[in-house]
Amino acid sequence: MSGTEGMTELPGSTDAALATEPQRPVSPLVSVVMPCLNEEGAIGVSIDEIQRTFAKHGIDGEIVVCDNGSTDRSVEIAKSMSARVVHQPVRGYGSAYQKGFACARGKYLIMGDADDTYDFTMIPQFLGKLADENNEFVTGSRYLGGGQGQIKGLHRWFGNPLLTRILNLMFGTKYTDVYCGFRGFTREAYEKIRPVSLGMEFNLELAINAGLADLETAEIPIVLRPRIGESKLRTFRDGWRSLRMMLLYSPNKLFLWPGSAALGLGLLLHLLVLLHVLQFGGRPASGVTGIFATIISVVGFQILSLGLQAKTYSWSRRFDRDNALLTRFYEHFRLEKGLLAGAAIASVGAIILIVLFVSWIDAGLLPLPRPDWAAFGATLTMLGVMTIFTSLLISAMSLRPHFDYAELEE
């Protein structure tokens, strides 16, 4: 009996039916995405190098050029060389890459500038790291192979190394060149770490998110070539935006730890003053020390509150969804509990202040014998009120959908 005898033909399985089914576009193995803003002097050179690399190594790939508002012949040159050109009217390095990646169809994504600074003949090495060695995020490094020669002095010796060290310290990563723009990653990795920055800090956010998402990461030594055309980098503006990005993505070190330490120090100082443990020249500390304790406590609580809000934002961005501390916090935190706790703390503070006020009136407005209690009452009142409003904000931020939005996009 042949392999087809005795089989029942399924409805709709005829050749004619198959021929009428819509055919999905075949996805290439790799998409090389390049942002472009007035790069007519280099865009053709870059595209030609990529195409020759594809042909030499038999790579099924596409070139996606995202034009960011060029006024020269860049678009015309790219189209004439059969590159896919998409347009992003919103200016910015990051916004151009976001549009380019959204239009790319490859299984692997390679990013690189259109100014001929990167050696696109290295594309097979990036694909090897991704496909053969199962890395998810591969970045070039100009500091591994002596390729930093074309980096400007300020960036080479100060800016880039400093930002790299800060990022590694904050996020526990081991990059040697955090600002290299020659990178490759799987499509799944990009969907997982998708950056939202519109400017040059997009590149930095890629590296941060890859670390936060615990992606398998590797570096490849590259040599930077002289740039063709005018650089779009603005040293101090882009440097500050990069530093700001790292601070916002590291709430533990920026908010939670300093805030907790300051709040604890302030309350401890209050306790030492109230118990007359802290003395100066044989006299117990009093009103002035209590004021400093109030300042430290309130500032610490405010920083801690901002840190919790930042962690909640990070949670909503997917990177802290498995954060055990946040999970336990939200298991026990309820708006009602926060409101009650805030009201109780504020009430105790208000009672202390009312008692002191009545005593002050009865004493004929003479100086209070224990002004340290006034400082402590003020601290409790402010902390209680701040707890109430922080609870309202945190409660709103912690609301999460009960379904997966990704399912709606499929």
Secondary structure, 3 states (H helix, E strand, C coil): CCCCCCCCCCCCCCHHHHHHCCCCCCCCCEEEEEEECCCCCCHHHHHHHHHHHHHHHCCCEEEEEEECCCCCCHHHHHHHCCCEEEECCCCCHHHHHHHHHHHCCCCEEEECCCCCCCCHHHHHHHHHHHHHCCCCEEEEECCCCCHHHHCCHHHHHHHHHHHHHHHHHHHCCCCCCCCCCCEEEEHHHHHHHCCCCCCCHHHHHHHHHHHHCCCCEEEEECCCCCCCCCCCCCHHHHHHHHHHHHHHCCHHHHHHHHHHHHHHHHHHHHHHHHCCCCEECCEECCHHHHHHHHHHHHHHHHHHHHHHHHHHHHHHCCCCCCCHHHHHHHHHCCHHHHHHHHHHHHHHHHHHHHHHHHHHHHCCCCCCCCHHHHHHHHHHHHHHHHHHHHHHHHHHHCCCCCCCHHHHHC
